[in-house]
Structures are given as C-alpha cells and as structure tokens.
Amino acid sequence: MENYLIKGILIGLLFGIPVGAVGAMTVQRTFRYGFKAGLITGLGSSVADCFYACIGAFGLTLLSDFLLKHQTLIHVIGGILVFTMGLRLLISKENNVLSKQVTSSLKMFLSSFAVGITNPAAILTFLFAFSYFEITKQAKLFTNIQLIMGVFIGTYLWWGVLSIFIYLIKKKTKNYNFCYMNKLFGVILLLFSTSVFIKTLF
C-alpha cells in the first residue's frame, strides 16, 4: 500500500520552501515578536498551500478553472496587500523599545494566509507534483486526506526551521534597531509587490 502521507510530506518539502513575501514577513515578525509569531505567520501560508493542494487532490475542476481564469486579478489583489504591508513597515516610527500593542496572532495568521491564497498558480504546481509522484485523481478519500496532511506537515516544517533559525540569530544578536529593520523589510515587501505588478503587466 502506497504511503500518501510520506508522499505529501515530500511534496510539501519540495514546494514549500519559504521564499517570497511570506518568507520576509516570517523573518521580520520572528525578529520583532518572537518565535511564536514566526510559526503563526508560517501557519497561514501552509493552510493556503493546503487549500490549493485540496483542489488538486480532489479534482475540483470548477473551482480551479475559476481561480486560474481570474488569477491576474487575484495576483493584483495580493500585490496590493503586500505593497500595503511593506509601506506600513517603511513609514513605521517604532524605536528599539517594544510597543505595548503587539500584533494579534489572528491578524498574523490571516495576513500570511491572504498573501498565500493570492497565488492560484499553486494549483498547477501541486498538480504537477501529484503527477510526478504518480498520485491519481481516483485515489480514495482517506488517501487524499493523508496526502493533504503530508503537504501541511512538509510545508510547515520549512516554516518551523526558518523561525528557529531566525530566533537563534536574534538571541545571538545583541544590538539591533527595530525601526531600521522595519524599514528594511518594508523595502523588501515593496520590491516583492513591484515584481508582482511587473509580471502581471508583461
């Protein structure tokens, strides 16, 4: 019997590498708010990945066709969201002292989920991965659930590793300026959003 859980984990590890806007958000929030904030941010992205993996695994063609048909608009919405977050970080005037208003866990999760979900092309990525690992659309419900659980575990492992790595760097770093870091990651997010707009135009 094929182990769909293991295959899902491998797919998650191969295609869930923390890059892009959510990766930058995870690094910034781990530095700013701690290890837990990085895990929550990564969780939003993993759930978004699982949503698209579900569409591919269960063959929800109507939904996938709709998302892919409108992916340009969805990309633009995602770009605007990332641009807004980057601009807020760039104009932030926080000093080195942690503010009393700590961003809520729900807000961290929803913001990273929103960025992750604005990439409908992930459906094609997972369809390719499922084909490569010889996973058919005729798979049973239980095996598909195993597959999705594996994808979640695989992608979330990446976010856990990244959060731990950044947290350890934070502990080793004695002097760092939160205001400067906010501006740095603000610029990075603005660059990511600009690349989205350029790809959409051309």
Buried (B, 14 or more C-beta within 10 A) or exposed (E): EEEBBBBBBBBBBBBBEBEBBBBBBBBBBBBBBBBBBBBBBBBBBBBBBBBBBBBBBBBBEEBBEEBBEEBEEBBBBBBBBBBBBBBEBBEBEBEEEEEEEEBEBEEBBEBBBBBBBBBBEBBBBBBEBBEEBEBEEEBEEEBBBBBBBBBBBBBBBBBBEBBBEBBEEBEEEEEEEBEEBBBBBBBBBBBBBBBBBEEBEE
